[in-house]
Amino acid sequence: MNRLSTALAAAGLLLTSSASYALDQVAPAQTPAEKPACGGELEPWFNGLIAEARSAGVGERGLNELLKASLDDKVLERDRAQGVFSQTFLTFSSRMVSDYRLKQGAANLKKYASTFAEAEQEYGVPGPVIAAFWGLETDFGAVQGDFDTLNALLTLSFDCRRPELFRPQLIALLKLFDNGVVDAKTTGAWAGEIGQMQMLPTDYLERGVDGDDDGKVDLKHSAPDAIMTAARVLRDLGWKRGEPWLEEVKLTKDLPWENAIRTNRLPHSKWSEWGVTGMNGPLGPDDGDASLLLPMGRKGPAFLSYSNFDVFVEWNKSIIYATTAAYFATRLAGAGPLQATTPEVGLNPDQMKELQNKLAARGHDMGPKIDGVFGILTRDAVRDEQIRLGMPADSWPTPELLGKL
């Protein structure tokens, strides 16, 4: 018997499949505005979870499955060890945008051409964008994860790191069980994502699309269902029909580097004035204002990112992942490989932690803990310190900056 079952049995809450629920004495569900309870004693926490699930409309089938769940320490190990976020853009993108994935992406765009065309017509999202996520998330459905989804979400809901994110996903998963849409023994990623596009249960429940018209939404086995659902999710995240997302560019001279901020979008004319050109000549007519994205500083790869790039960031908050996915989509749409660049040497994880400690000591917000991850807070603080020290403010942390601090 697992830890959860033991606690429930002691509390008289572990029932047989033929037993009826007697939950009248369980604590009332919390209000949505409250941060979910987490950690501590398992029994009272689980009491509150059951009450919230029932209040949210979860039926007997979903509650029965919940009572069979167990906590999984391996999920927490994966949550605490996301080494991908310490990689540079060139390291990550060169591994993820492989020749194999480019060939498979092209083949799948052809194989499911009619579905991709329907997705773009219905939701405005181009096929290469959907295919890029499909390839990065699961190698086009081949690798969907082997974590028990229920156990993963139960564990992450009980853990106090991000319960407000995962508890609603757990409730949604129970509703999917109720509806018979997802099998209770389903597996997926360690963070609870399901299927070929690695959708969280709320998106599966609220935005699932029957792309193959077989009367059900199956995101694990049906590519058309996965494609159409991903398009709907991307549309709902803010995708703008007919607009670009990312364009590789060349830098021909020094420019006011402090302007290279993802949210600082300016017209092509301004970037042209500062020496930014397209890969084959001057920038074309404006396709909407763009920001200069320098994932590895002014000597590394350079991109103009448009408002649709924000959708990639909404899909995954890691700028490295988002930039890689957007770049992959441009390749599938016909763009060439990255131009050769020689970025300045960056920092290893230990140096990054040292940098973050020094930035925190100077009053910069480094988040809840020093983690060695080059995220948005670190990037912003680096730019501020580069400006203060009279260095090119391209937001890229280097040993030189570490030494000056």
N, C-alpha and C positions, 0 to 999 in steps of 0.2 A: 504494500500500500504506500502511495507516495505521501510526501509531507502534507500536501493540501488535503488529501483524503483522510489522513490520520486526524488532522485538526477538525475536519467536518464530522467525522465519525464521533469524536469526543463531544462535539457540540450537538449531536443528534441531527445533523443536517444531511448526512450522507444516506440517501434513500435508495431503495431498490427500484428497478425500472418500472415495476408495477405499482409502486407507492404513489400516493397523491401528495402534493406539496402542502405543507402547513407553515406558511410564512407570515402569518398575521402578526407574529411578535417580532419580526425582523425590523431593524431600524429603518426609518423612512429614507427615501432616496434624497441625495443632496440636490441643491439647486444648481443649474448650469453655471452660475456665476462663481461658485466656489471651486477652488482648486481641489481636485480629487484627493481623497485620503490615500496614503501610501505607506508602505513599510509597517513597522510595529508588529503588533499581534495579528496573526493571520486570521483568526476566527472572526473578530469583529469587523475586520476589513472585508472579509468575504460576505458577511451578513449584509453589509451596506451595498456590495456589488450586486448581490442577488436582488435586493429590493429595488435598486436602480434599474436593473435589467427588466424586471417585471413592470415597473412604472413606465419604462420606455416602450413597452409593447412586446417584449420578448415572450414567446409562448413556452409551453411545456417541453417541446422538442429541444429548443435552444437551451433551456435551463437544465434539462437532463444531461445534455452534453457538457455544460459548464461544470456540473458536479463530477465529471470524470477527468477533469483537467489536472495538470500538475505543473509545478514550477520547474524551469529548466535553466540551470546555471550556465549552460553553454551559450544561451542567448545573451546573457549579461557579459560573458567573455567577449563575444563578437561586438556587442555594443560599445565596450570600453576599448576595443583594439581596432579602430577603423584606420588602418595604416594608409589607405588610399589618399587620405586628406593631407598627408605629409609629403606626397610626391609633387614634383613640378609639373607644369602643363606639358612640357615636351616629353617627359618620362611617361606620364599617364597617357597622353594622346597617341604616342608612338606605339604603345602596347595595345591600346583599345581600338584604334582605327587601323587595323591590320589589313593586309591584302586579302586575307580570308574573309573578313567581315565586309570589305568593299565588294568582293565578288558575290558573296551571299546576299548582300543588300540589293545589288543590281538584279540578281536572279529573282528575289522575292518581289521586287517592284514590278517585274515583268509577269511573274506567276499570278500575282494578285492585283493586276493592273485595274481590273474593273472595280474591285473593292476600294482601292486607293482613290480612284476617280470619284466614286460615290462619296467617300469620306471628304474629299476636298469640296465637292459640290455641296454637301450637306453642312459641313462645319468650317470650310475655308482653310483647312490645314493641308499643306502639300504632302504628297507621299514620301519624299525623302526625309522630311522631318519626323514623321511617324516611324519610318523604317530605321532611322538612326537610334531612336529610343529602343525600338524592338531589338536591334542588334546589341546595344550596350547592356540592356537589362538582362537578357536571357539567351543571347546568341540565336535570336529568331525562334525562341521557344524550346531550344534544346536543353538549357540549364535553368530550371525554374526554382531550385532550392529544395532542400530535404528537411527543413525544420517543421515540426508540427505547428501549424498556424495558430491553433487555439492555445497551446501551451506557451508559444512565443508571446502572444498578446497578453495572456494572463500574467506572465512574468514581467513584462515591461509595464503593465498597469500597476502591479504591486511595487515595483522598483520606484524609487523616489526621484529619479533623474528627470523623466518627462511623462509623468502619469497623465497630464492633461492632454497629451497627444494620443496616447495609446488606449486609454479607457474608452473613449468614444468608438475607436476602431474595434475593440472587443465587443461592445454592444452591437455594432453593426454586423460583425461576424455571426453572432448568435442569431440575429434576424435572418441572415442568409441561410443558416441551418434550418430555421423555422420554415422558410420558403422552399426548402429543398433545392436551392440554387447551387449551394456548395456542400460537398460531402464533409461530414464532421471530422473525417480523418485526413482532410486535405493538408498538403505540405506546400511550403513556399520559402521565402526569404526569412532570415532571422528576425526582421522587424515587422513581420506580419503581412508583407505584400504577397499577392496571389497572381499566378498566371503568367502568360507570355509577355505582358507589359508590366508585370509587378505592380498591380493595382492594390491600394489599400481597400479594406472592406467597405468604407463609406462610399468610395467611388464606384466599387463593384455594385453596391446596393442601389445607389442613387443615379448613377450614370451609365450602367451597363447597357449595351446595345446588342440586339440580336442581328448580327451582320450577315449570317447565312440563312436567315428566315426559317430556322428549324423549330421555332417556338420556345427557345430557351437561350439564356446567355451563359456561355461556357468560355471563360477567359483562359482556361488552362489548355483546352484541346482544339478550340476553333480559332484559326488565324483571322477569319473575317470578323468574328466577334471582338477579338482583341484589337484589331486595327480600327474598327469603327468606334469602340469605346475609348481608345486612346485619343482619337480625333475629337470626340466630344469633350473629354477632360481638358485637352489643350485649348479648345475653344472657350471653355468655361474659365480657364486660367487667364484668358485675355488675349488669345491669338487674334491678330488683325488680318483679315482676308486680303491676299494680294500684296502684302508688304514684305520686305526682306527681313532677315534676322541677323546675319553676320557676313562680313566681307573682309577678306585679307587685304592689307594695304602695305605700302612702302613708306618709310620715313626718310626724307631727303636732307633734312637739316634739323638742328636743335629747335625745339619749340618750347613754349611755356608748359613744362611737363605737369605742373600742378593741375592743369585742365584735363588730364587723362584720368577722368573719374567716370565710372559706368553710368552714373545718373546725370552727368553733365553733357547733354546732347546739344549739338550745334549743327548748323547747315554745312553742306559740303564746301561752300565758298570759304568759310572760316578755316576749315581743316586744310583746304588747298592753299590758302594764304600762309599757313604755317608749314607747308612743305609735305603734306600728306598726298600721296598719289595712289591710283589704282595699280593693280599688278601689271597692267598693259598700257599704262598711260594715265592721263589726268582722270580725276574722279568724274563720274557721270553726273547727270542731273540729280537733284535731290530726290531721294526716296523716303523723305521724312528725315528729321534731324537724327544725327548719329553721335555716339560717344566713342572716344578712342580707348580701346581696351588693350592693355599691355600686361599680359599674364606673367611675364618674366622681365619686366622693366623695358627701358627704352632701347636696349640692344637685342632684345628677343623678338619673338613673333608679335605682329601688330595687326589689330582688327578694328574696323568700324562696326559697332554693334548698334542695332536699331531697337525700337520698342518691343518687337517680337522676341528679342533676346531675353527680355525679362521673364518670358514664359518658361524658357529653359531653366532659369534660376528658380522659378516657382516650383518646377518639377523636382529639382534637387538644388538645395541651397549652396552646395559647394561650387564656387566659381570655376574650379578646375574641371569638375564634372560637366557643368553647364557649358563651358567653353568647348570642351571636347565633343559633347553631343552636338552643339551647333556647328562646329567645324566638320564633324562627320556628315551632318546633313548637307552641308555645302558640297562635300565631295560626292555624295550620292546624287546631288543635283547637277554635277558636271564640273565643279571647280577643280583646279589642279592641287597637287600636294603643297605643303608649306614651303616657302622659300627658305634657303639656308640662312641661319642667323647664328651669332655667337653671343649668347646672353652672358652678363656678368655672373661670376660664381655666386651662388646663393648660400644659404645656411643649412647645416644639417639639423636634425631635430633637437639635439642638445643645445646647439648654438641658438636655435629659434627660441627655446625656453629661456635661455640667458637673456636674449633680446627682449622677450616679453616681460621678464622680471624688471629689466631696466626701464622699459616703457611704463610699466605699472608704477615704479618708483617715481617717475616724473609726472604722475597723475593721470595717465591714460587708462581708459577702461579696457581691461583685458578679459572681461567676462567673469564667470564664476570661478574659473581656475586657470592656471598656467598649463597649457596643453601641448605646446610645440607645434600647433597647427596654424598655418598661414591663412587665417580667415579675414573677414571684412574688418573687424576691429583692429587687428594687427596691421593690416594694409593702411587703414586710415591714420593710425598712430605713426607708422613709418613715414608717410607723406608729410605729416605735421613736423616731425623731427628733421626730415631732410630740408624742409623750408627753413626751419630755425637755424640749421647748421650751414645754410648756403649751398647745399648739395642739389643736384638735379632731382626734382621731386617726382620721381616716376613710381613711387610706392613699392619698389623692389628692395627687400632687405639684403644687405651684403656684409661681408666681413669688415669692410671699411666703415660702414655705418655703425656696426657693433663696436668697433674700436673707438670711434668718435664719441659714442655714448658712455 
